[in-house]
Amino acid sequence: MFRNITRIGWVSVRHYAKDVRFGMEARSLLLQGVNIIANAMATTLGPCGRNVLIEQLLISPRITKDGATVANNVQLKDRRWNLGAQLMRQAANNTHNNVGDGTTTATILARGMACQGIQTTRAGQVNVHLLREGILEGSRVVSQTLSEMSVSVETIGQVEAVAKVALNGNECQAELIGDTILELGEEGVILLKESHSSKDEVKIQEGLSLPAGYCSPFFAMSTDGDTLEMGNCLLLLTLAKIDQMTQILPALEMAKVRQQPLLIIAPHFSSEVLKALVLNLLQGRVQVCAVKAPGFGDEQREQMRDLAVAMGASLLEDASWLSKLTEEDLGEVVSAIVDAKTTHILQPINACEEEVEKRIGHIRELIDEAGTDQEQNQLKKRLGRLQGHLATIYVGGSSELEVAERKDRFRDALLAVRVAIRDGVVPGGGCAFLRCIPALQKLPVAQVPEHQMGREIVRDALRLPSYTIALNAGANPDEVVRKVLAESGNFGFDAATGDFCDLVARGIVDPTNVLRAAVSGAAGIASLLATTEVLITEQPVKPKIPKNQVTRDLARLIGM
């Protein structure tokens, strides 16, 4: 039994190992956390959204308008409230991971659906599972309507319009992104770095990008974020599986003698080797990073040969070649940037242009001879990688806080542009969601009452993004929503200027897939909250702080 019930006189006392809450009380506690995180994120929505200042222990605070960053920094003291906040954070992170933007919109929609769903369950006997089906059905109708409304992105002007919305109306930064994509093409790789000046700049560099990141996050422990940057870096490329440290000791010794960082790309690293490399890095002997070679089998071999030619390095086919390693076998590049998913290698120093051109010509011949579309696409990826140029946007500002905040906005804008190019755009400012309301109203009345209730919950929540944008802009949100609903097409509210107009003509658009992901994620989390019946959390335990003065001061510093 999870509980024991004893009697003391006339009083019944329930003893739990954990705190357990039931029914409406449990849902109300979750809703407290949902409201706190949603209110914090809602303030950032739209061109007139406010900034959020986040405390960071022992370093300067961070200022941001990025919804995902705000969500990840909300931690509530009450464990039950915090569970609700965690569910909202999950909705935000799922949307961010899928499409890179729309986290605040997803949270606002999820809060609206959750509040109405919980209110519906409070009203009387409702089958919550049928209600959940109705909410999910409504979200699917909205998603389909958004797809039908979508318009493809065909000009750089449209690209800049998408970027401008994500950058809160900054035209100069939007033009910078547009010019960079025009230079590199749709599939070009764009990196972000902090500038030493107050201006934003773009530099186009030779290099390539691999769809593989570091094998262990500990390689990036010495940096502020999750990205490792190595300058004037040596490059070891091999097809041998690295199972023992002795296989790569010659390369490590060369890197130590030359006092240069070392990037190792191989098909496999044993756990013992990774532990030894991380320990070596933490002890400050040699800056090193291990990256798993992209692809499998023959495709992996060909990609590694492409990389070796492009970087001016030798591809060491097996372990016997590693034992005979010489300095000429190592490639050398001006910079290597590695994160969890990608590796960017910039400006090879010893690459032979003739060899690179021969390799490019060989791949073009293979493309002409390719028998399937899949094979042709793989070859085109390899060709683009060999011909590739990388752009680095150096983000400037007058202070570290400003640079970090502008960098967040640039990152969101780049992700939004990628999604828009791939899937098209719809009217922005919450207008697209309002145009989905008639599609829900035109559906035949559901035979199951709970299904109809679920559709109505989604319908009412669709008003919230437009309402919140107007509220942040200081307008009358009820009047704004009423006027936009009374019209049709692209007519909507421009929060930056405070007037009504054709949003698409003015360049106020949102990527279609961002809105689709937001409404789908919101419906999933909201239906989960509405169907929750029991809430189990750990009992709060007051930490025991030693009497030593140093530890007391440290505990006070971190809020214990």
N, C-alpha and C positions, 0 to 999 in steps of 0.2 A: 504493500500500500504506500502511496506517495504522501499520505498524511495520517496523523493519529489524532483522534478526538477524545479528549478527557473532560471530566466534569469536576469543577471546583464549586461546591455549593450549587447555586442555580445558574452559574455562568458556564457556557461552552467555549472552550479555547481550542483553536486549531494550530498545530505546530507544523511548520514547513521548513525543509532544508533550504528552499529558495522562496522568493516572493512570487506568489501566484495570484493573478487577477482574472476575473471571468466576465464574459458578456459585454454589456455596454460600458462597464467601468474600464475594462481592458482597452476597448476601442477608443474611449475618451482620452485615456492616457497617451495612447499612440498619436492621437490627433493633436495633442499639445505639442509634441515634437515636430509633427508635420507642419503645423502652423508657424513655428519658430523658424525652421529652415526655409520654408516657402517665403515668409516675409522678408528674410535676409536676402534671398536671391531676387525677389520681385523688384526690389529697389534698383537693381542694375539694368532692368529691361528697357529697351528703346533708346533713341538718341538723347533723351533728357534723363536717362537713368543716373543714379548717384553712384559714387565710389564706395567701396567697402575697405576699411583699414583693418588689417589682420596682424595681431601680435605674433612675433616669432622669437622664441626663447633665445636669449643671449646675442641676437643679431637685430639689425634694424627692422622695423615693421614693414609689411608689404601692403601696397595699395592696389586695388584691382577692380575691374568691372566684369571679370570673367566668372560666369555662373558656376562652372565646374570647380574653380579654385575656391570660391566661397563655400560651396557644398562640402568640399573635402576638409574644410577647417572648422566646421560647426560640430562641436562636441558638447553635449549637455550633461550636467552633473547628475540629474535624475535618470537612472538607467532605463526606466519605462518610457520617458519622453525621448531618450536617445535612440531607442529602437525605432520609433516613428521617424526620427531624423535619418537613421541609417537606411530605411526603406526608400526615402526620398533621394538620398545620396546614390543609392543603387540605380534608381530611374535616371538620374542625371548622368551618372557615369556610363550606363548602358548606351544612352543617346550619344554621349561624347565619344565613346569608343567606336560606335557604328558609323557616325557621320561627322564627328568632330565639332559640332555646334548644336544649338537648340536646347542646351541643358536647362536654362531658366524657363523657357517655354514649356518643356516637359514637366518641370516641377510645378508650375502654376496650374497646368491642366490636371496633373495628378492630384494636387490638393483640392481643386474644385470637384473632381469626380469622387474623391474619397469622402469629402464632407457630405455631399449629397447622398452617397451610398450609405454612409453610416446613419444619416438622418432617416433614410428610407427604412433601414432595418429597425430603427427605434419606433417607427409608427405602428407596427403591428406584425402579424404573422406573414413573413416574407421568406420564400425559398431563396436563400442567398446564392446558391449555385446557379439557379436560373437567372438571378439578377446579374451575376458575373457574366453569364453567356450573353445577356442583353447588352452589357457594357462593351464587351469585346466585339459583338456584332456591329454596334454603332461605330466603333473605331475603325473597323474594316470598311464600312461605307464611306467614312470620311477620307480614309487613305485612298480609296478608289477614286473619289471625286477630285482629290488633289492631283492625282495622276492625269485625269482627264483635263484638268485646268492648266496643266504645265505647258510652258513654252520653252523650246530649246534655246540655248545660248550660242549665238553664231558670230558675234562681233566683240571686239575688245571693249567697246563702250558698255556692253552688257556685263562683261567681266568686271569692269571698274565699278559699275552700279552695285553689283553684289558685294564687292570688297568695301565700297563706301558705307553700305548699311552696317556691315560687321565692324567697321572702324568708327562708328558713331558720327558719320558725316564728314570725315576728314578727306577732302578731295586730293590733296597732295600725296598722301599715303596710298590712296586707291589708285592713282595714276602710276605710282611707283610699281605697284603689283602688276597693273595692266601692261606696262612697258616691259617688265621682266618676263611675263608669260609670252608676250609677243616675240621677245628675243629667243626664248628657249623652246617654245611650243607647249602644247597642253600637258605633255608628260615630263616636262623639265623639272629638275630637282632644285628646290629653293630652300636655303638654310637661313637661320636667323642667328645673329651674333650681336653682342653689345658693342656700341661704337664708343670711341674715346672723345667724340665731339658731340655737339648738340643737334647735329643734322643727321637725317637718314640718308644712307648711301647704298648703292648696289654695285657689286663687283662680280663680273663673269669670269670664271676660272675653268681651266681644263681639269677634267677629273671624271670619276664615275661613281655610281652608287650601287651597293649590293643589298639585296633584300634579306640581310642577316645581321644580327647585332651581337653584342658580347655574350659569351657563354655563362657569365656570372655577374650579377649586379655589383659584386664587391670590387670589380675593376673600376667602377665609377665612384667609389667611396670618397676619394680625395677631392672630388669636385662638389660644387654647391648643389647641382641638380642631378639628373640621371644621365647626363651626356659626358663622355670622356673625349677630350681634345688632346691630341699629341702633335707637336710641331717637329719638323725635321726628322721624320720617322723612318725607321728601317722596316722592310716588309719581307716576311718569310712566307712563301707559298709552297705547299706540299700536298700530295694526295695520300701520304702515309697517315695511318691512324696513330695519334700520339698517345701511347699507353704508358711511357716511362719518361722521366725527366732527362735521362741520359741522351734521349734522342734530340732534344733541343738545347742541351747545354752549350754546344759550340756557338749557336746563334745568340744565346744569352750572354756568353762571354764576350762576343764581338760587340754587342750593344753596350756592355758595361765599359769596355775599353774605349769605345768611340763616344761614350756618354750621350747616347741617343736612345729614345724610346723604341720599342719593338712591337710590331703588330704581326701576329701569327694567324694565318688562315689555313685551316686543315679540316678534313671531313669529320674528325672525331677527336675528343680529348677525354681521357679517363678522369674520374673524380679525383684521384690522387694527384694527377698533374695539375688540375685546376686549383686544388688546395695549395699546392706548392707555389704556383704562380701568384696566387693572391697573397700568400704569406711573403713571398719575395717582394711584391709591390708594397705591402704595408710596412715592411722593414726598410723601404727606401733604397733597395739595391739597384733595381732596374725597373723603369716604367714599362710595363708590358700589358698586352691585352690579347685574349684569345677569341677568335671569331670562327664559327662553324662555316665551312664552305657551302655556298648555295647549291641547290639542285641535288640530283641523285644519279648514280651510274654514269653512263656515257655522257649525259647532258652536263653533269657536274664536271667531268674531265674537260669538256670543251669550254665551259665557262671559266674554269681555272686557267686554261691556256690563253683565252682572251685576256684575262686579267694580267697574266704574266707578260704578254706582249705589250699591253697598254702601260704597264708599270716599269718596264725594262728590267724585269726580274726573271730568274730561272724557276721553272716549275719542277720541283723535286718529286719524282714519281713514286719512290718507295723509301723505306727506312735506310737502305744502304746508301742512298744519295745524301740523306741527312748526315750520316757519319763523315762524308767527304765534303762537307759544306765549306765554301770559300766566300770571301767578301763580295766577289763578283756575282754570286748567286742571289744576293739580297737586293731587293729593290729599295729605292729611296724616294720619299715624297715630301713635299713641303708641309703638308698637314693631313691628318686623319681624324675624322670625327665619328665616334661610335656611340650609339645608344642601344636601347633594348631590342629594336627591330631592324635597324639599318646601319650600314657602314658607308661613310662618304670618304673617298680618297682623292685628295686634291693635288694637282700639279706634280706629276712624276718628274723626277730630275734626270734620270738616265734613259728615258724611253727613246726608241729609235723610230722616227717618223716613217721611214721606208717599210719597216716591219709591220707597223700599225696599218699602213695603207694596203699592204699585201693581205693582211688578215681581213680587213674590211672587204676587199675585192673577193676573197674566198667565200665570205659569208653571203655576199650578194649573189654569187653563182649558186650557192646552196638554196637561196630563196627562190631563184628561178626554177630550180629542179625539184622543189618541195612538192610532195604528193598530196598533203592534207593541209587544211587551214590551221590546225593546231601546230603542226610542224613549222609552217610559215610564220605563225605568230611568235613562236619561240625564237626563231632565227632573227626576226625583226627586233625583238627585245635585245638580243645579243648585239645586233648592229647598232641600235640606238645607244647601248651602253658604251660601245667602243668609240662612237662619234661624240659621246656626251660632253656637255658643258654643264657646270653647276653654277648657280647664282647664289651669292651670299648677300643678304640684306643686313646692313649694319644699322641697328636701331639706336638712335641718339636720344639725348634728354639732358636736362639740367641737373638731375640728381639720380641716384640709384633707384629710388622709389618710382620716379617717372619712367625711367628706362624699363624697369620690370613691368610696369603697367602697360606701356606701349608695346612691349614685346608680346604680352598676352593677347593684345588686340590684333597684332599682326598675325600671330599664330591662328587665331580664330578666323581671320579674314582669308588666309590661305586655304584653310580646310573648307570653308564655305564656298570658295571659288572652285575648288576641285569637285565638290559635290554638285555644284550648279552646272559646270561644264558637262559632267557625266549624265545628270538626270533632268536638267532644265530648271526653270524658275516659275514662281507664282507671285501675285501681288503681295507686298509685305505689309508691315504694320498691323498684323492680326486680321487683315481684310480677307485673306484666303480662307481662314477658319469660319468667318461669318458667312462666306458664300457657300459653305458646306451645309449650313443649317437647313436651307430648303430641300436639299437632297435627303436629309433625315426625315423631314416633315412629309415628303411625298411617298415615303414607304407605306405600304398597307399596314393597318393596325395589327399588331402581333396578337395571335390567339392566346398566348401565355402572358398574363399581366406583368410578370416580372421582366420579361423581355422588353416590353414597352417601357417600363420604368428605366431599364438600363439605357435604352436609346435616348430617353429624355434627359438622363444624367449627362450623357456625352454631349447632347445638344446644348444644354445650359452651360457646360464648361467651355464650349467653343467661344463664348463671348469674353472670357477672362483675359486672354492675351491683349486684345484690342483695348479692353477696359483698363488694364494695368499700364499700358503704354500711355494712354491719355491721362491717367492719374499722375504718372511720373512727370508728364509735361505740364501739369498745372491746369489742364482743361477739365470740363465737366464730363466725366467718363460715361455717365448714363446718356447724356445728350449725344456724345460722339458715337456710341454704339447704335443708338436709335437712328441717327442720320445715315450711317453707313449701311445699316440693314434696309433702310427705306429705298436705297439706290441699288444698282446692279453693276456687274462687270468689275472694272479696275478702280471704281470710285472708292476713295478712302481718306483717312486722316493722316496728314503729314505732321507728325509731332514736333519736328524740328522747327517748322515755321508757324504751326498752329492753324493751318487752313486745310480745306478739303480740296482734293484734286484727283486727277488720273495718276495713280501711284506708279504704274509701269512707265508711263511717259516721263515721269519725273525721276525714274531710276530707283524707286523704292521697291525692291523685290527680295524674296527669300528663296533659297534653294528648296526645290520640291521635296527632296528626300529628307531634308532636315525636319520639315514639318510632319512628314509621314512618320519618321522615326519618333518624333516627340509625342504624337498622339497615340501611337502604338505602345510605347513604353509607359506612358501615363495610364492608359487603360489597364495594362497588366498589373501595375503596382496598386492602383486604386481599387481594382477588384479584389486583390489580395487583402488589402486593409479592411474592406467591407465584409469579407468572409472570415475574419479573424475572431475567434471565440475565447481563446485562452492566451494569457500573456505571462511568460515565466522569465524572471530575471534573477540575477544573483543578489543576495542580501548585501547592502552596503556595509563595508568593513572599514573602520577608521584605522589608517595606517599607524603603526607604532614607530615613532621617531626617536632615535637614540638621544641621550642627554648631552652628547658631545656638541659643543657650540658650533663647530664647523658644519656638522650634518644638519643641525637645526636651521642654520642660515641657508643652507642649500635647499632644504625642504621648503622653507618659506619662499625662496626664489621661484620654485616651480609650482607653488600653489598648494602644497600639502598642509 
